[in-house]
Amino acid sequence: MQIELLYGRRTLPVSFPHDADVHIVRKIEMPVVADPTVAVTQALARPVESDPLEELARRGKTACIAICDITRPVPNHLFLRPLIESLLRGGLSASDIHVLVATGLHRPNEGDELATLIGDPWVLANVSVVNHHARHDDEHTYVGTTSTRGTVVRLDRRFVEADLRIATGLVEPHFMAGYSGGRKVIAPGLAHAETITTFHNARFMSDPHATNCNLHQNPLHEEQLEIVRMLGGALALNTVIDEHRRLSFVNFGEIAASHAQAVQYVRQYCEIPLPRRFPTVVTSAAGYPLDTTYYQTVKGMVGGTGILAPGGDLVIVSSCSEGFGSHEFLAAQRALIESGRESFLQRISSQSHARIDEWQTQMQIKAMDAGRVFLYTQGLSQSERAATGLTLIDDIDQTIHSLVMGKSDRTVAVIPEGPYVVPFCRNPVQ
């Protein structure tokens, strides 16, 4: 049997032994929007717990639209122009509308990459499109301190000071915040490094509720909602796409209510209950654009552990075409290897602010604690490969054959779409 896994801008064919009992784990088939243009127009005209955007625009003078960065396959080309045109019809001038790329602590998106991200030359020609820079102090304003966990909140001034604040994005499983989109586009998307490193510290990351597809008592989700309230509220345009990146759902409205509606929609397709765990799990990092860095690859590892038998083998493929993702993450991985798991976790547990990107190393440890992790990639240098702390493989077919045939239980779970699908075992004691 041969199965195609998402890998970079293409797929990677992977062969399985004839004796293997292969279970393919995909999203439940989603309905696809027949006419995305009509769907976006209707969403703007019939918002969730909000007045229509055009009417809201008549009451304000400025608008800031936050969009996700290049690491997310958000269909910006479908909704940015309609959003902006609604604001213009409501009386705003083009010079008072800004599109802000919510990079968090990721690198900025510029040039051809920015054009690809926006997906519509009209937008670039008519309104200002700029990147958020989490380490530029002068671009942020102090909003306050959260009441529950004491996070100092500093957000991008351009978003805070806008009369209309609109977050846009993709609602999909997220291995820390439960689901992406909505409030997450604001924090960490538009937050200062001080804020991001606070609610990405070891205390937040080690909370058992900070996990895939869970919003109940999730400390990141709760903190993000409080930040929105401190900000004075915001609007959101939420999208859901199917396995082939086609629009399946879109809505617009008050940020918390509209995001909750989008989560309710997507979770019926992406949360996949299974009756058992598997000794071998094969998955991907979801292909381009998510798998361009090793940093994002960790999401696929963690997602697959929900159905990995204790001490089992997890194989993940990721192009890592841009390498590690950041020098800070590379340093964190090297620190893990040099100090060892226990020393690394002990050090970070006492920090009020995480070192940038070391939270991803903490998440990788969760995957490594679940079993052995094997990585197939063509995008890392030799020194980077060593810093992963994983077993790197060059022949994926041979590796899978050896792993499967070396076990008495030859069942294998395969997750072609990686972290966009979250399988879990119905019986957690298995």
Rosetta blueprint (number, residue, H / E / L):
1 M L
2 Q E
3 I E
4 E E
5 L E
6 L E
7 Y E
8 G L
9 R L
10 R E
11 T E
12 L E
13 P E
14 V E
15 S E
16 F L
17 P L
18 H L
19 D L
20 A L
21 D E
22 V E
23 H E
24 I E
25 V L
26 R L
27 K L
28 I L
29 E L
30 M L
31 P L
32 V L
33 V L
34 A L
35 D L
36 P H
37 T H
38 V H
39 A H
40 V H
41 T H
42 Q H
43 A H
44 L H
45 A H
46 R L
47 P L
48 V E
49 E L
50 S L
51 D L
52 P L
53 L H
54 E H
55 E H
56 L H
57 A H
58 R L
59 R L
60 G L
61 K L
62 T L
63 A E
64 C E
65 I E
66 A E
67 I E
68 C E
69 D L
70 I L
71 T L
72 R L
73 P L
74 V L
75 P L
76 N H
77 H H
78 L H
79 F H
80 L H
81 R H
82 P H
83 L H
84 I H
85 E H
86 S H
87 L H
88 L H
89 R H
90 G L
91 G L
92 L L
93 S L
94 A H
95 S H
96 D H
97 I E
98 H E
99 V E
100 L E
101 V E
102 A E
103 T L
104 G L
105 L L
106 H L
107 R L
108 P L
109 N L
110 E L
111 G H
112 D H
113 E H
114 L H
115 A H
116 T H
117 L H
118 I H
119 G L
120 D L
121 P H
122 W H
123 V H
124 L H
125 A H
126 N H
127 V L
128 S E
129 V E
130 V E
131 N E
132 H L
133 H L
134 A L
135 R L
136 H L
137 D H
138 D H
139 E H
140 H E
141 T E
142 Y E
143 V E
144 G E
145 T E
146 T L
147 S L
148 T L
149 R L
150 G L
151 T L
152 V E
153 V E
154 R E
155 L E
156 D E
157 R H
158 R H
159 F H
160 V H
161 E L
162 A L
163 D L
164 L E
165 R E
166 I E
167 A E
168 T E
169 G E
170 L E
171 V L
172 E L
173 P E
174 H E
175 F L
176 M L
177 A L
178 G E
179 Y E
180 S L
181 G L
182 G L
183 R H
184 K H
185 V H
186 I H
187 A L
188 P L
189 G L
190 L L
191 A E
192 H L
193 A H
194 E H
195 T H
196 I H
197 T H
198 T H
199 F L
200 H L
201 N L
202 A H
203 R H
204 F H
205 M H
206 S L
207 D L
208 P L
209 H L
210 A L
211 T L
212 N L
213 C L
214 N L
215 L L
216 H L
217 Q L
218 N L
219 P H
220 L H
221 H H
222 E H
223 E H
224 Q H
225 L H
226 E H
227 I H
228 V H
229 R H
230 M H
231 L H
232 G L
233 G L
234 A L
235 L E
236 A E
237 L E
238 N E
239 T E
240 V E
241 I E
242 D L
243 E L
244 H L
245 R L
246 R L
247 L E
248 S E
249 F E
250 V E
251 N E
252 F E
253 G E
254 E E
255 I H
256 A H
257 A H
258 S H
259 H H
260 A H
261 Q H
262 A H
263 V H
264 Q H
265 Y H
266 V H
267 R H
268 Q H
269 Y H
270 C H
271 E E
272 I E
273 P E
274 L E
275 P L
276 R L
277 R L
278 F E
279 P E
280 T E
281 V E
282 V E
283 T E
284 S E
285 A L
286 A L
287 G L
288 Y L
289 P L
290 L H
291 D H
292 T H
293 T L
294 Y H
295 Y H
296 Q H
297 T H
298 V H
299 K H
300 G H
301 M H
302 V H
303 G H
304 G H
305 T H
306 G H
307 I H
308 L E
309 A E
310 P E
311 G E
312 G E
313 D E
314 L E
315 V E
316 I E
317 V E
318 S L
319 S L
320 C L
321 S L
322 E L
323 G L
324 F L
325 G L
326 S L
327 H H
328 E H
329 F H
330 L H
331 A H
332 A H
333 Q H
334 R H
335 A H
336 L H
337 I H
338 E H
339 S H
340 G L
341 R H
342 E H
343 S H
344 F H
345 L H
346 Q H
347 R H
348 I H
349 S H
350 S L
351 Q L
352 S L
353 H L
354 A L
355 R L
356 I L
357 D L
358 E H
359 W H
360 Q H
361 T H
362 Q H
363 M H
364 Q H
365 I H
366 K H
367 A H
368 M H
369 D H
370 A H
371 G E
372 R E
373 V E
374 F E
375 L E
376 Y E
377 T L
378 Q L
379 G L
380 L L
381 S L
382 Q H
383 S H
384 E H
385 R H
386 A H
387 A H
388 T L
389 G L
390 L L
391 T E
392 L E
393 I E
394 D L
395 D L
396 I H
397 D H
398 Q H
399 T H
400 I H
401 H H
402 S H
403 L H
404 V H
405 M H
406 G L
407 K L
408 S L
409 D L
410 R L
411 T E
412 V E
413 A E
414 V E
415 I E
416 P L
417 E L
418 G H
419 P H
420 Y H
421 V L
422 V E
423 P E
424 F E
425 C E
426 R L
427 N L
428 P L
429 V L
430 Q L
